[in-house]
Amino acid sequence: MPVAFPSITIPKRLLMGPGPSEVDPRVYHAMTQPVVGYLDPTLLQVMDQIHTMLRTVFCTRNAATFPLPGTGSAGMEASLINFIEPGDEVAVIVGGVFAARMCEMVERCGGKLIRTDHRPGTTADLDRVRGAIRGKKVKVLAAVHSETSTGVCQPLEPLKEIAREAGALLVVDTVSSLGGIPLQVDAWGVDVCYSGSQKCLGCPPGLAPITIGERAVEVLHHRQRPVQSWYLDLSMIEKYWGQERRYHHTPPVSMLYALHEALRVVLEEDLEAVWARHQQCHRALVRGLEAMGLKMFVEKPEARAWTVNTVCVPDGVDEARVRASLGDRFGIEIAPGIGELRGKIWRIGLMGRTANAPLVLLLLNALESALGENGFSCPRGAGVAAAESLFHA
């Protein structure tokens, strides 16, 4: 007898965690378009436009710019294993979970790791970074732009000089910053830069946009041995996205439709306007949270990512119960801390569609209620009023 399984109805959540973020209805609709073959002329046109739009969003002229199949972690792995060979010295600036993940990948592909740690919640001490790599033959200097685990935004432009002094490639994670925080790949000397589709771009998870500069392409093409991963070998993938259109793998066609539409949404608004919207919503949220008596985990305002806002859990408050209250009563999802910050912070995402005034105000109102239910008294309406004062300034 055949076994019948019931259909599953997925509840609608308001995704205000660190990702995935809300998806525009236009993007959902794009995913329903017919699937075609990997060399269909229409798909190739979609790919050409994705290439052009991604270069605009990355602020680069790099020819090797395309989305990889896989999440942001696939982008991270591809950005390291393609340029590191056994014995290469690799410096990683670490201040959270995702930079630490870079370190593990470096060691797995035989690189000699030079790890410089800084306290979570702070940006890197550049003098310490210089000191750690001075006199060494460093192949790659890697950093995270917006550390999703801590809410820190690491300035990238100063790293350009450090990488050039060392003769190293600068590899940067922009998973939770691309399309939400200013990023200038060419102007800031970033050689390899990767991201994820599911954060500020407002696309479902499953693609990892990447851009590779000429210096990095030269390194890739002059490797002593093949890249350890066949699937993530950029020297082969670039041939499918370039003029050759040489088959490498079957692309996730529907996800390419989704990314194409998501990028159109971003660029129709204008990239600088998108950045400004994320910044304004971040400032309004912080103002509201502080008016409620809450404390931001990242103390220096200039070090805070606009996209992932980290809030200290007040003493005596059960952070999981607050999140459950938000979910059960208001359908809002925020996230707990991860790694050493588990149980100590909440992570609130303002990315893509959730970086807008009505949702910031909705969250502040709901959070006030959830906190009150769990023993933390907030001045009634103070958070919403404080945030509104910025939106209406």
Buried (B, 14 or more C-beta within 10 A) or exposed (E): EEEEEEEEEEEEEBBBBBBBBBBBEBBEEBBEBEEBEBEEEEBBEBBEEBBEBBBEBBBBEBBBBBBBBBBBBBBBBBBBBBBBBEEBBBBBBBBBBBBBBBBEBBEEBBBBBBBBBBEBBBBBBBEEBBEBBEEEEBBBBBBBBBBBBBBBBBBBEBBBEBBEEBEBBBBBBBBBBBBBBBBEBBEBBBBBBBBBBBBBBBBBBBBBBBBBBEBBBEBBEEBEEEBBBEBBBBBBBBBBBEEEEEEBEEBBBBBBBBBBBBBBBBBEEEBEEBBBBBBBBBBBBBBBBBBBBBEBBBEEEEBBBBBBBBBBBBEEBEBEEBBBBBBEEBEBBBBBBBEEBEEBBBBBBBBBBBBBBEBBBBBBBBBBBBBEEBEBEBEEBBBBBBBBEBBEE
